Amino acid sequence: MMKKLAIALVLSSMSSLSAAPLGLPPVPIPEDNPQTPAKITLGDRLYHDARFSADGKVSCATCHSQAKAFTDNLPVSKGFKGRTGTRNAPTVINSAYMTTLFWDGREPDLEGQSKQPPVNPVEGGLPSHKPLLAVIRKDRDYVKAFKSVFGVNRDAI
């Protein structure tokens, strides 16, 4: 289920890119998981949900704000409880085209990348993905959206 959550997050960051602006090639969308408006909406909600951090104050959009060109304009980003990392948050603009992610290149795709910040001790501060999944499973709107988008029930999220 973490893969489906990651996919929804990824799609939210790609929604503004789907028109292939500036003569760029079409955004690569996994053939086994086509993009839909409902997935984009779900991903956008997940992207902005601060409940996926240990203090309930940090979302993906905290460090990758649309108002700041999908970054935070800080030399070193701040995460959970104001903790600072060792690097700045790169923009997510055009990230759908990337084949290596994170400053050290440890992830080949957005699906893998999106799983890491919530459980990073500086960024989201969660001990595991279990608290994040619990938030989703307890939220009626999320359960309904996951059922609609992925065809899964609460227990399968």
C-alpha positions as CSV (number, residue, x, y, z in Angstrom):
1,M,0.0,0.0,0.0
2,M,2.9,2.4,0.5
3,K,3.4,2.2,-3.2
4,K,-0.1,3.5,-3.9
5,L,0.4,6.3,-1.3
6,A,3.7,7.1,-3.0
7,I,2.0,7.1,-6.4
8,A,-0.6,9.5,-5.2
9,L,2.0,11.9,-3.8
10,V,4.0,11.7,-7.0
11,L,1.0,12.5,-9.2
12,S,0.2,15.6,-7.1
13,S,3.7,17.0,-7.8
14,M,3.3,16.2,-11.5
15,S,-0.2,17.6,-12.1
16,S,1.0,21.0,-13.3
17,L,3.5,19.3,-15.6
18,S,1.1,17.1,-17.5
19,A,0.6,19.6,-20.3
20,A,4.3,19.3,-21.2
21,P,5.1,23.0,-21.2
22,L,8.0,24.7,-22.9
23,G,8.4,22.0,-25.5
24,L,9.3,19.3,-23.0
25,P,8.5,15.7,-23.8
26,P,5.4,14.3,-22.2
27,V,5.7,13.5,-18.5
28,P,6.5,9.8,-18.1
29,I,3.5,8.1,-16.5
30,P,3.8,4.5,-15.4
31,E,1.8,2.3,-17.9
32,D,0.4,0.2,-15.1
33,N,-0.8,3.2,-13.2
34,P,-2.4,5.8,-15.5
35,Q,-2.8,9.4,-14.2
36,T,-6.4,10.4,-13.4
37,P,-7.9,13.6,-12.0
38,A,-9.0,11.7,-8.9
39,K,-5.4,10.5,-8.3
40,I,-4.1,14.0,-8.7
41,T,-6.6,15.3,-6.2
42,L,-5.7,12.6,-3.7
43,G,-2.0,13.2,-4.2
44,D,-2.4,16.9,-3.7
45,R,-4.2,16.3,-0.4
46,L,-1.5,13.9,0.8
47,Y,1.2,16.3,-0.3
48,H,-0.3,19.1,1.9
49,D,-1.2,16.9,4.9
50,A,1.0,17.9,7.9
51,R,-0.4,15.0,10.0
52,F,2.2,12.8,8.3
53,S,4.9,14.3,10.6
54,A,5.5,13.5,14.2
55,D,4.6,17.1,15.4
56,G,1.7,17.5,12.9
57,K,3.3,20.6,11.4
58,V,5.4,19.4,8.4
59,S,4.0,18.3,5.0
60,C,5.7,17.8,1.7
61,A,4.6,21.4,0.9
62,T,6.4,22.8,3.9
63,C,9.8,22.4,2.1
64,H,8.4,22.2,-1.4
65,S,6.0,25.2,-1.4
66,Q,4.2,26.1,-4.7
67,A,4.5,29.8,-3.6
68,K,8.3,29.4,-3.5
69,A,8.8,27.6,-6.8
70,F,8.3,24.3,-5.0
71,T,11.2,24.8,-2.5
72,D,11.5,26.7,0.7
73,N,14.2,29.2,-0.2
74,L,16.2,28.3,2.9
75,P,19.9,27.4,2.8
76,V,19.1,24.5,5.0
77,S,15.6,23.2,5.3
78,K,13.7,22.9,8.6
79,G,11.6,19.9,9.5
80,F,10.1,18.2,12.5
81,K,10.3,20.4,15.6
82,G,12.3,23.0,13.7
83,R,15.2,20.6,13.3
84,T,17.5,21.5,10.5
85,G,18.9,19.1,7.9
86,T,22.2,19.3,6.2
87,R,20.9,20.3,2.7
88,N,18.4,22.6,1.2
89,A,15.1,21.4,-0.4
90,P,15.5,21.2,-4.2
91,T,12.5,22.3,-6.3
92,V,10.2,19.5,-7.4
93,I,9.6,21.3,-10.7
94,N,10.3,18.8,-13.5
95,S,11.1,16.1,-11.0
96,A,8.9,13.7,-13.0
97,Y,11.7,13.6,-15.5
98,M,14.4,12.7,-13.0
99,T,16.0,9.3,-12.8
100,T,18.0,10.0,-9.6
101,L,16.6,11.7,-6.5
102,F,17.9,13.1,-3.3
103,W,21.2,15.0,-3.3
104,D,23.0,11.7,-3.0
105,G,21.0,10.0,-5.8
106,R,19.8,7.1,-3.7
107,E,16.3,6.9,-5.3
108,P,15.7,6.2,-8.9
109,D,12.1,7.5,-8.9
110,L,9.5,9.6,-7.2
111,E,7.6,6.6,-5.8
112,G,10.7,5.6,-3.7
113,Q,11.6,9.2,-2.8
114,S,8.2,10.1,-1.5
115,K,8.3,7.3,1.2
116,Q,11.4,8.6,2.9
117,P,10.7,12.2,4.3
118,P,8.0,11.2,6.8
119,V,10.3,8.7,8.5
120,N,13.4,10.8,8.3
121,P,14.3,11.9,11.9
122,V,14.9,15.5,10.8
123,E,12.1,15.9,8.2
124,G,8.9,14.1,9.4
125,G,10.2,12.5,12.5
126,L,7.9,9.4,12.4
127,P,9.3,6.2,13.7
128,S,7.8,4.2,10.8
129,H,5.1,4.4,8.2
130,K,2.5,2.9,10.6
131,P,1.4,6.3,12.1
132,L,1.0,7.7,8.7
133,L,-1.1,4.8,7.5
134,A,-3.2,5.1,10.7
135,V,-4.0,8.7,9.9
136,I,-5.2,7.7,6.5
137,R,-7.2,4.7,7.7
138,K,-9.0,6.9,10.3
139,D,-9.9,9.6,7.9
140,R,-13.2,8.9,6.1
141,D,-12.4,11.1,3.2
142,Y,-9.0,9.4,2.6
143,V,-10.6,5.9,2.9
144,K,-13.3,7.0,0.3
145,A,-10.6,8.4,-2.0
146,F,-8.4,5.4,-1.8
147,K,-11.4,3.2,-2.6
148,S,-12.3,5.3,-5.6
149,V,-8.8,5.7,-6.9
150,F,-7.2,2.4,-6.2
151,G,-10.2,0.1,-5.4
152,V,-9.0,-0.8,-1.9
153,N,-10.7,-0.9,1.4
154,R,-9.5,0.7,4.7
155,D,-7.6,-2.4,5.8
156,A,-5.7,-2.6,2.5
157,I,-4.4,0.9,2.7
